[in-house]
Amino acid sequence: MDKPIILISVGRQNQSAAWNEMQQVRTGCSLDYVQAVLQAGGAPVLLPRMDDADAIRAAATVAHGVLFTGGGDLVSLNYGEEPHPKSKWTDQTRDEMEMNLAGTAAELGLPILGVCRGMQLLNVASGGSLFQDIPSQIAEHIQHYSDGLAPIASHTVEIEPDSLIASVLGETTVRVNTYHHQSVKDVGAGLKVSGRALDGVAEALEATDGRRLLAVQWHPEEMADTNEQCQSIFTWLVNEARRYQEQAAAKLQPPAPVIPKSIPELPKTSVDESGAVARIAQAIISDAIRQHASEVHLDSIKGGVRVSYAIDGTLRETMTVPKHVQTELFDRLRFMAALDITERSEMQEGMIQT
């Protein structure tokens, strides 16, 4: 089976420019996200910042999992608050795109992973709210925005023992790297906090309503190439996406034709002295099996009987046989399909289940 497709939602990036040059606007994310998904066995595909709802849904329907990446603050009006003076780098178009994607992913049952802003987005999309600035709104807070010269695990997170994130990480106390000044305040519907920093700030979310959803406030992608715990978060997403892929593929498989191992002999009729009807019926059944048809339809037309197969809900004509053998052909097909000839109905006259 092909690698599961992981849709990575990304934001707007304004490029620096000289005073006399036009500023370029791009969309993308850190390659660390891409590499972490690849390392877990997934096929990463970027979903660029856009406002086309139909395009967003089309992308989601071919994906097997969704990753919401980090970035700027959410527009506070999305959760009913006026903006804090420290709010920065907001982008309403990205907010709307990702809330749309979160709803579509939940509807489709896609596995979902949120990282940093992604965790905050998933909370707001579920009706929750945010602390807009930890330093000014949470007393006795620790440092949540690391100024390290390289990605380092700079503070501790306590994990709920029986939580999903505990099973993924294999521990209930972890050290994490962190770059955020906002955090979950009121928890959204169908979610629960499963990990907190020592100052009480929410650091992990997961679903209580059946969604395959996990979100962390730190940045595991930055250290996934050298840290097994960080990589395990992306491995969880890809493994869940593979399960989703397998389940979706199973639903698309055509039903197996039900054909008896041995076909009893029918009494020959005056019309079928040479066995022509039996040979025609055998050819029809064999062709139906080859095409994975679920039904065989017989329709009277001028000069004969049209034989059609139902394949994926669509009738496809395959042959026309002489009309004078219609009764014998119908009985032969019913007999070969193990149907009770004595229970013939008007509906069954036109359709034989294979």
TADA-V29106 format. One record per residue. N is the residue number from 1. OMEGA is omega in whole degrees, 0 to 359 (none if undefined). Layout:
# TADA-V29106
N&OMEGA  N&OMEGA
This chain:
# TADA-V29106
1&179  2&176  3&178  4&181  5&177  6&179  7&182  8&181  9&184  10&186  11&181  12&178  13&177  14&182  15&178  16&181  17&175  18&186  19&183  20&179  21&178  22&179  23&177  24&176  25&182  26&176  27&182  28&180  29&176  30&177  31&179  32&178  33&181  34&183  35&180  36&178  37&178  38&182  39&179  40&179  41&180  42&176  43&184  44&176  45&182  46&172  47&185  48&176  49&184  50&178  51&180  52&185  53&180  54&179  55&179  56&181  57&179  58&179  59&181  60&184  61&177  62&180  63&178  64&177  65&183  66&177  67&176  68&187  69&179  70&180  71&183  72&181  73&171  74&174  75&188  76&178  77&177  78&174  79&168  80&180  81&173  82&185  83&175  84&179  85&181  86&180  87&185  88&174  89&180  90&181  91&184  92&179  93&178  94&178  95&183  96&179  97&186  98&174  99&174  100&181  101&179  102&179  103&180  104&179  105&178  106&179  107&181  108&181  109&181  110&171  111&187  112&173  113&176  114&179  115&176  116&176  117&180  118&176  119&180  120&179  121&181  122&178  123&180  124&179  125&178  126&177  127&180  128&181  129&185  130&160  131&185  132&179  133&183  134&183  135&183  136&185  137&180  138&181  139&176  140&180  141&173  142&179  143&180  144&177  145&186  146&174  147&180  148&180  149&176  150&179  151&179  152&174  153&191  154&175  155&188  156&174  157&175  158&186  159&175  160&188  161&185  162&185  163&175  164&183  165&176  166&179  167&179  168&184  169&182  170&180  171&177  172&173  173&181  174&173  175&188  176&171  177&192  178&179  179&180  180&175  181&175  182&180  183&180  184&175  185&175  186&184  187&181  188&180  189&178  190&180  191&173  192&175  193&181  194&176  195&180  196&169  197&183  198&175  199&177  200&180  201&180  202&182  203&178  204&177  205&170  206&187  207&172  208&186  209&177  210&177  211&173  212&189  213&176  214&180  215&178  216&183  217&180  218&185  219&182  220&182  221&184  222&184  223&185  224&182  225&181  226&185  227&184  228&179  229&179  230&180  231&183  232&179  233&178  234&175  235&176  236&181  237&183  238&177  239&177  240&178  241&178  242&176  243&178  244&180  245&180  246&179  247&179  248&180  249&180  250&180  251&183  252&181  253&178  254&179  255&180  256&178  257&179  258&182  259&178  260&181  261&178  262&183  263&180  264&178  265&172  266&175  267&178  268&178  269&181  270&181  271&189  272&182  273&184  274&182  275&183  276&181  277&179  278&180  279&178  280&180  281&178  282&179  283&180  284&181  285&180  286&180  287&179  288&179  289&181  290&182  291&181  292&179  293&178  294&182  295&171  296&182  297&175  298&180  299&178  300&174  301&182  302&176  303&180  304&179  305&179  306&179  307&179  308&177  309&173  310&181  311&183  312&177  313&182  314&178  315&178  316&181  317&180  318&182  319&174  320&181  321&182  322&186  323&185  324&179  325&187  326&184  327&180  328&180  329&179  330&180  331&181  332&180  333&178  334&182  335&180  336&179  337&177  338&175  339&182  340&183  341&182  342&182  343&179  344&176  345&180  346&179  347&182  348&177  349&184  350&186  351&175  352&176  353&176  354&none
